[in-house]
Amino acid sequence: MKIILELSSKINDDFELKNVILSNDDKIVVDALVSLGFKVNEAKKIINDIPKNLSVEEKNYFCFKKKLIKNKT
């Protein structure tokens, strides 16, 4: 999935991640991010960069921490 994201920025800025398959845990995290105001594509990009072996709670924490650090820079 990381390759898709990297290529998408080179192909077209409007590339949508509709066909990306997410685990149930990843869908929960994406839904949580969307409910907090993130766009679906942005949430999918964020979740793509986190380890897959984490629990839902750890994934949420990781996403929020990563996004907050990114916003400070």
C-alpha positions in Angstrom: 0.0 0.0 0.0 2.9 2.4 0.6 3.9 2.1 -3.0 0.4 3.0 -4.1 0.6 6.1 -1.9 4.0 7.2 -3.2 3.0 6.6 -6.8 -0.3 8.4 -6.3 1.3 11.6 -5.5 3.3 11.4 -8.8 0.4 10.3 -11.0 -2.4 12.6 -9.8 -3.1 14.7 -6.7 -6.7 13.6 -6.8 -6.0 9.9 -6.6 -8.5 8.3 -4.3 -7.8 5.3 -2.1 -11.2 3.7 -2.5 -9.9 0.3 -3.5 -7.4 -0.1 -0.7 -8.3 -3.0 1.5 -8.2 -2.3 5.2 -8.4 -4.7 8.2 -11.4 -4.3 10.5 -9.1 -2.6 13.1 -7.8 -0.2 10.4 -11.4 0.6 9.5 -12.1 1.5 13.1 -9.1 3.8 13.3 -10.0 5.4 10.0 -13.6 6.0 11.2 -12.2 7.5 14.4 -10.0 9.9 12.5 -12.9 10.8 10.2 -15.1 11.5 13.1 -12.5 13.9 14.4 -12.5 15.9 11.1 -9.9 14.2 9.0 -10.8 13.4 5.3 -11.0 9.7 4.5 -8.0 9.8 2.1 -6.0 11.6 4.7 -6.9 9.1 7.4 -6.0 6.2 5.1 -2.6 7.8 4.4 -2.0 8.2 8.1 -2.9 4.6 8.9 -0.7 3.3 6.1 2.4 4.5 8.0 1.7 2.8 11.3 2.7 -0.8 12.3 0.1 -3.4 11.5 0.7 -5.5 14.7 -0.8 -2.9 17.1 -4.1 -3.0 18.9 -6.9 -0.6 17.8 -6.1 1.6 20.8 -2.4 1.6 20.1 -3.1 2.5 16.4 -5.3 5.4 17.5 -2.6 6.7 19.8 0.1 6.3 17.2 -2.0 8.1 14.6 -2.8 11.0 16.9 0.8 11.3 18.1 2.1 11.2 14.5 -0.4 13.8 13.3 0.3 16.1 16.2 4.1 15.9 15.7 3.6 16.5 12.0 1.5 19.6 12.6 4.1 21.1 15.0 6.8 21.1 12.3 
